[in-house]
Every structure is written in C-alpha cells, then in structure tokens.
Amino acid sequence: MLPPALPLFPLPNVVLFPNVLLPLHIFEPRYRAMVADALDGDRMIGMTLLKPGYEGDYEGRPPVYPIGCAGVITHSQALADGRYEIVLRGIEKFRIASEDASRPYRIGVVEALPEFLPPDGVEPLRQLRLRLEAMLAVATERAGAEPRFPPAVPDEDLVNGIAQYLDLDPVEHQALLECNGVVARCGALIDLLMMRTAAPPSGDRGVH
C-alpha cells in the first residue's frame, strides 16, 4: 500500500514498472538527501519521467508526466563521497495529484493506481505472452543473438520487464506504463514490435 506522499525522482529516460528491478546511481545532493530520508523511513521512492523541454529548468521543478511507479529500495550502498548505489523494485503505479515543496527534493501527493489481473484476464494474457515471445525471438535471432525467455517468470512480470528494458523511446515506455493493466500493456508491446517490423530499414525511406 502506498503512502499518501512519495519522494519523487524524475529522470529524462527511465520508466519503472511494477515488480521490475532498477539499479540507480544517486549523485546529486538533493537526491542523496532523498535516498537518506527514504532509508530512514519506508524505503519508497516514486519514479517519474520528465516531459520534453526539461533542460532549461532541470535544477528546479520542471514538468513531469503525472503517472509514475513507486519502488522500494531493496539494496543500497553508501559510497565514501556521499553518493549511493541502490536497487529499486517496482511496487505500484500512482498519479500525482499535487506536490509538496517542503524538502530540497520533490514530494508528490499521490493516488495509488493498482493493477489487478482479473480471473478472466489470465488466459488472454497467456496467449498474448506467447505472441510477444514469438515476435521478440524473431527480432533477437535477426540480431544474431539467442532468445531466452525463462518459462518460470510469471506472465505479468515478463511483460513488465520487457516494457521496462526494451529499446524504446522514453515516451513509448511512458505510454506502456499508462496502459490500463498488463493485458493492455502486452497488446501495446506487440503493436509496437509489429510497427517496427513493418518499418523500412534506416536509410531506405522510398525517397530518391
């Protein structure tokens, strides 16, 4: 269960998904303070994606997408110079309702957005997972690598892991996070891969 307020860690190119691990190197003073406070408390941090155009106000509070994912710090190492190496495990999506400016880092007043897989969604997700694995296997083999999809990984975790680590634009990762549940997310992943497969190779756009 999420607390009503979460420290926010906005980044320009990272989106966290439920039950997926994310290693992070923390070096900015405000976020070192954030991690120290989290370690003294419930160990939770809310990951959010910065909106395009953040560069001019990065040191301030540039706009972020309102939907993020909370994570709990499962591992942490404090370095001699004050930096941290941490690992977050995604817990639950949230929506930012407002922000609290009482700390050097950002704090979001949040509403939890839990994702539940209903019983009638189990089989559709299983079938979509098989399609997703087949498409990824083809793409992996074309790249000269051997596809590996551990069968023991639950369907939801596999879909969320691929959504987090597949080579996509940050806004595409964000759109996947905002999908209404893991079944819709898996379908969206398949659609993205189909579009990529259908796109002409780079440099061949039919223009002469």
N, C-alpha and C positions, 0 to 999 in steps of 0.2 A: 504494500500500500504506500502510495506516495505521500510525502508531507505536503502541506498547503503552499510551501515556498521552497524553491530549489536554487542553489547557486548555479549560474549559467556559464557555460564555457562555449562561447561562439567561435567557430572556425570557418574559414572560407572553402574548405574542400573535404570535410569529414562529416559523415552522417552515421549515427549509431542506430542499430536495430535491436529489438528485444532478443535477449538471450545469446547475443554475439559478443565476443571479446574484442576489446580495442586497446592496444598499447599506446600510451601517450607520454611524451617528454614535456615536462612543465618547466618553463624557464622565466616567463615574465613575472615580475614581482607581484602583481595583483593576483595572478593565478596560482603562484606559490602560496600566497595567503589563503586563497580559496581552498586549495588542497589541504593545507594545515588545519583549517577550520573543519573541513569535511572529515578528516581523520579523527578529529576530536569529538565529532558528532555521529551522525548516522551513515557517514561514508558515501553519501549520494551526491551526484553531480548531474545537471541537466545539459546534455549536448544539443546545441542548436547550430544551424547553418546561417552564415552571414549572407545577406542579399547582395547582389552585384552593386558595385559602386561604393563599397565599404571603405576603400583605401583612404579616402580623404579624412575619415573620422575614426580610423581604426583604434586610436588610443582613447577614444571616447566611448559612445554607446551607439554605434551605427545600427541600422535596422537589421533584424533577423527574421527568418521565417517563423511564424507563430507556433508551428508544431515541431517538437523535438522528441528526444528519447532520453529518459533518465537512466543512469548507470550507477552501479555500486562499485566502489574501489575494492577489488579482490586481492590485489598485490600492490605494494608500494615500497619504494626505496628512496630514502632521503640522501641526496648527494652532499658532499662536503661544502659546496659553494651555495647551498640553499635550493638547488633545483631538485626536481622529483622525477623518477621513473614510476609510472603507475600503469595498472591494467584495470580497465572498466569492463564490467559485464552489463550489457543492456538489460533493463528491467521492464520498463513500461513507457509507452508514448504519453505525451502530455501536450496541452495547449497553453500558451502564455496568455493570461488574462491582463496582467499589468506587471510593472517592475517596481522593485524596492531599491532606492538609491542610497541606502544607509551604509553600504560597505564599499571598499575600493573596487571590488568586482561586482558583476551584475547578479541580481537576485530576481528570479521570476516568481510571481504569484501564479500558480499553475492549477489546471484542471486535468486530472488523470483521464487518459483515453485507453482503457484496457482493451485488448484484443482477445476475444474468446472464439474458439473454433467450435461451432455447434455440431451436434452429432451428425446432422445431415450434410456437413461440410467435409467430413473425414474422407469419404470415397472420392468426391470431386478433387480434393487436394492431392490425393494419392495419384490419380490419373494425370493431373497437371504436373506433378513432380516427375513422372515418367517422361512426359513430353519435354520438360525443361532439361532433364538429364540427357535425353537423346540429342537435343539441339546443342547443348554445351559439349557433348562428346564429339560431335562433328566439328565444331569450331576448334576444339582443343587438338584434334588429330590433324586438322589443316595447319595448325601452328607447329606441328612436329612434336607434340607432347603426348603423354599418355593420360587419358581421362581417368580420374579417380573420384568416385562418389561413394563414401562409406555408407553401406546399407543400414548400419545401426543408427545413423543420425536421424532423429525424428524429422518428419516432413516439414514442420513449421521451422525448426532450427536450420535445416538445409536451405530452405527458401530465403530466410532472413540473412543467413551467412552469405549466400550468393548475391543478394540485394546489396549487402554492405561492401563486398570486396570485388564485385565485377567491375571491370574497367569502363566506367561511365562518367558523364559529366556530373558535377555536384548537384545540379538542378534535377537531373534524372534520378539520382539517389534520393533526393528530397521528395520527388513525386512518388517514388516507390514507398517511402516511409508513410506518406499521407494516404496511401491506399486504404480502403475500408476493410481491413483484415488481410490475413495471409493468403486466402484463396484468391482474392482480387490482386494481391501483390504478385503471386506466382503467374497469374494470367498476364499481368503487365510486363513481367520479365520476359515471358515468351514473346509478347508483341514486340518488345524492344529488340530481341535477338532476331526475330523474323525481319524487322526493318533493316537491321544491319546486314543480314544475309542477302537481302534483295538489293541493297545499295551498290552502285557500281564501284569498282576499285578506285582508290585515290589516284587522281590524275587522269581518270577516264570519265569525264562528265558529258560526253557527247558533243563537246564544243570543239570546232576545228578552225 
